[in-house]
């Protein structure tokens, strides 16, 4: 168990950004997509491209909250042999050259359950993971993974949505740490563009009940959208647009080249620039 008074990388990063008056750009990629080697090149290149925090998707056969783009990325990764252990190994190797950029693992509980929750928390922490987003574990199931993760020194980030009303919100926030992930649309990832006014209203509502940073994701695809949403929140999460760019640059056999990686990192840099204008 880690010292609870010690700030995590996530908490340190948000504190540093706040001092500088900057918003966080959070980039999502799927671990092992389209293969381990290219995925590791993407992971290594994201901080230089401007990612303040990286969300690393844990591939799963039935990612029910994800749209077609991220579902396809999971399938590519699984077909290439990606496992949960391999994802932790990716983080471990990343930490050999980058001990500052926070990494959050995002995914579903089934692979973690099979791995063993307590073992997963210990191994994730040892690898250099900073936080978890497990989209299918509600607050009522906190004993399954959330509380073990907190005891193990990991932030547990919870999702709030447009349908999370004021009666439900305190439950969602109760054991959340690191930041609150506000899902800007009701639906799957990548399915629609967020509405700025509605985002502003809901972010303000969440901030009325927590001091945690509130970051907004789902549906943000362009630097202009990223800039608009960053004006309303503490950070912006982009996933489907990056994953789509990778998919569009695969060859006929589904393989990525360094050129494909460069295209993804170029978009990440443009999105980061939009976020950081705020």
Residue, then its C-alpha position, 0 to 999 in steps of 0.5 A: x500500500x502506498x502513502x495516501x498523502x503522496x500525490x499520484x502522477x495524475x494529481x501532480x499533473x493536474x496541479x502543474x497544469x492548473x498552476x500554468x493555467x493550462x487544460x489537459x489533453x488526454x489522448x486515448x489509444x488501444x494497447x496493441x493496435x494494430x500490433x504491439x510494436x506500432x502501438x508502443x511507438x504511438x505510446x512513446x510519441x504521444x507525450x512529445x505530441x502534446x498529450x498531458x495524460x494517456x488513456x490506454x485501452x485494454x482490448x476486450x471482445x465486447x466493448x459495449x460502451x465503445x463505438x465501431x472505431x474503438x471496437x475495431x481497434x480492440x479486435x485488431x489488437x486481440x487478433x495480433x495477440x494482445x493480452x492484459x499482461x502484454x498491456x502492463x508490459x507496455x506500460x513497464x517499458x514506457x516507464x523506462x524512458x518516461x516517469x512523468x506522463x500519467x497513464x490510465x488504463x481504460x476498459x472493462x472488468x471481465x479481463x481484470x476479473x479473470x486476471x485477479x483483481x488484487x493481483x491486477x492492482x499490484x501488477x498495474x501499480x508496479x508497472x507504472x499505471x496511475x489510474x483505472x477507468x472501468x466503464x462497467x463497474x458502477x459504484x455499487x460494485x466498489x468492493x470489486x476493484x475500486x476500493x482495492x485500487x485506491x488501497x493499492x495507490x491507483x486513482x479510480x476515475x468514474x464516468x458521469x453522463x448527461x443522465x447522471x442526475x443530482x440524486x445519483x451524482x454523489x454516489x458516482x463521486x464518492x470514491x472517485x479520484x484523479x479526475x471525473x470523466x464527463x461523457x458529453x453525449x448519451x451513447x457510444x464513443x464517437x457517435x456524435x459531437x458534444x454541444x458546448x452549452x450542455x457541456x458547460x452546464x453539466x461540468x458546472x453541475x459536477x464541479x458544484x459537488x467535487x473539487x476534482x478536475x472534470x475532463x470531457x470526452x466522447x465525440x470530440x474530433x477536431x482541434x476546434x471542438x477540442x478548444x471549445x470544450x477545453x474552455x468549459x472543462x479542465x481537460x479534453x479526452x480524444x480517442x475515436x479520432x486518433x483510432x480512426x486516423x490509425x485505421x485509415x493509414x493501415x495497408x491492405x493487410x491491416x499493418x501500420x507503418x511509421x507513416x501511419x504512426x506519424x499521421x496519428x501523432x500529427x493529429x494528436x499535436x493539432x488537438x493538443x494545440x487546440x486544448x492548450x489555447x485555453 
